[in-house]
Amino acid sequence: MRKSSRTHRPTHKILAMLSPVTDNQTSPVMKLNGSLKHGKYGSVEDQESPSSSSSDTENRTESFEEIRKIQKKKSSKNAKCRNVRKEDSSSTCSSDKENKTGSFKKIQKNQNKNEKSNEIICIFDTKDNFYFQDSTKPIEKLKKRSYKRLEKEEDLDYEPPNLKKAKRSKPAFMCCSEHINFSYSSSNLLCNSENGDCRIYPDDHYWIPHRQTGEFQEAICDTCFHDVENKEGWSKKTNTNAKREEVFTCKSCSGLWHQCCSFFYGEPKKFVCRICAPESYKLVLDSSGSSHESDFIEQRINGILKDALERNQKFQKISVRTYFNPEEYVETADLAPPSWKQDFIDKYGDKIKFGSRAIHVFQRQDGVDQIFFSIFASEYRDPAKDGKSWMVIDCLDSVKIFQPASLRTHIYQELILIYFDLARSMKLQNSFLWADPPLHGDDYVFNVKPANQKTPTKSMLKNWYLDVMEKGKSDGIIKEFRSFEEEKELKKYKKPTDIPIFQKSLWPPLMCDHDMENKGEPQKLWKSMSTEWKSRGSDNWFIEFNKSEKSEQLEEMCQERFHGILQRKEEMQYHCFKKSWQFNDRRRARYSSVGLINLK
């Protein structure tokens, strides 16, 4: 008979629990007396049975292997049951032919009814496996259980839990394994209260009238709403973005792609991924959009970047695209204070002509050109017919994705100075600069910037511009720069028309406000403006350029390269808002940048 593969507990512990059975037993069954608080393996607390003989005590010290040898000699080849005999005991075990199948048809029925109810039955099957069963409970069906299974079972009443059908795993995305937040972020909303600096920040509550519908609505923040007298007919809203990022399925390979990972901007039903159709995707700028100005800026800034990099820092190419519209106009009456309107028209004419220029700067990172800096400027070529020309930076903005991060400030400042150098080579003599930082969370150019990108305070921006102008002066680009207060004293401004006016300038709106306070009396306007010279004169600068040693061809630099969206700040900002092109993380900034590259 082959040995059992089961690892048995020591025999002296098992035999200590065995008590002799009566002679009329015909099945290989032995009783165990003990507590119901048995172990996981069917063992019980060792107790001395009152019916055990003196030979039982000796058997406790015998090894398990000796008992097996005795059993093997006395069993026949065809017998599948092992007989366990004990001296001076009346218990016997006999083989049952039907036990060849491992089942038990007969169980001793005439158990002593006076025995305790906590008896345990030890049953041996034909394959040397043993099981325990409470003798007070009938054995309906025996099942062979493994060693590990017995460890988990507390009793024979154990019922396996109902197994649930395994869920099908979700198909993997072809683009990335990131945990994506499919919700888009929201931007600041303007509070239409009397406080012009009040904002409705993301996730804040605000109120709108019931009658309003449409994309843009007049809203009042929760704080300012307390001052509203009539609160009927208002609805409470929350500043959240209801749009969510889509998931595209490739028509060719059926692969799944996050919308911002796909670089696809068409209808979702027509999506074919860039693995199946790489030729359909344009992720970098090509030479078709370059110009003399963009080449001028590009060569200079890449040379500066290479010189500034350390040995362990990787060079990543910078690309520039510029757009220019030479035929822009603004009504003089829209800029001039009402009481001085005719005086300004006499100086500038009915309209002031200027050229608008947009400069967008990209860096190639991991095979994608990402936009990180933009300048929107206006160029005035002798608008008053007095031989004076100047340029004004209307707005500039950045998003913190440029690498290496340690050179961001340096590159930003160099880009401004390169444009100053370009302007003087185009025979623009002067420039005006105004430190006017946005409120925290406001989008100047880029829609929804990273949450950890700091917004400079007014004093920080003033110092930042002073560093730029000092660097320009040391590089020979700037001849002199003065605050507006210093310029006023130097040029001896005596009347409003002495102040240069242009669109998006600080002074025209201030003069109009003071003119309304003075009820349109021309003589009082200049006097009332004296308070502004002290408070506002230090954050405006007048810049005078050095004459350029070499002049670029003016005709080539001023050729029209118009773009319906990228030409103007407001158009670009609105388009990004409408398309949910955001720059708050690297993945979405790359998607938005490629979207701008592919605009026609």
Disulfide bonds with the S-S distance in Angstrom:
none
